Amino acid sequence: MNGGAEFAAKYAKRFGHPIEFDAPFTYDAVYIVVDAMKRANSTDPAKVLAKVSGTDYKGVTGETTFDAKGDLQHGVISLYDYKDGKKTLLDVVKM
């Protein structure tokens, strides 16, 4: 994650414990929706959804863009293995 270390430090300071698994993704998702609401100048779900396809958001987890149908572009799935309590990256699958 591009902003992962800074986000983790701010999160730990504010909440008093390490980041939860989904915290960075949720953080970015909220700001993506807020951005779409601003561009739609509305909170109407249909109007907001229509603006998601124009999203180009650079956040904690990296750059997030959507195609004309609103589907995520350039998605990534990271696969990990855990042995003896140690996390090891196995592979990164790009969509």
C-alpha positions, 0 to 999 in steps of 0.5 A: 500500500502506497500510504500504508505505513503512514495510515497504520501509524495514524490509526494506531495513534487514534485507536490505540491498536494496530490497524484492522485487516479491512481498515485501509480499504474501508477508509478508501471506499468511504472517500471514493463514495464521498468523491462521487457524491461531490461530483454528483452534487447529490446523495441520491444513490442512482446519481452517486452510482452514475459518478463512480465510473469516473472515479480516479482516486489515489488513496491509502491502498493505491490508485482506484479507478472504475470502468464505464460500467462501474467495475473496478479496474486494475484490481489486485489480490495478494495471497499470503501463507502463515508459518510459525506465526510469520506472514509470507507473501506467496503471490500477487494476482492482478485482475 
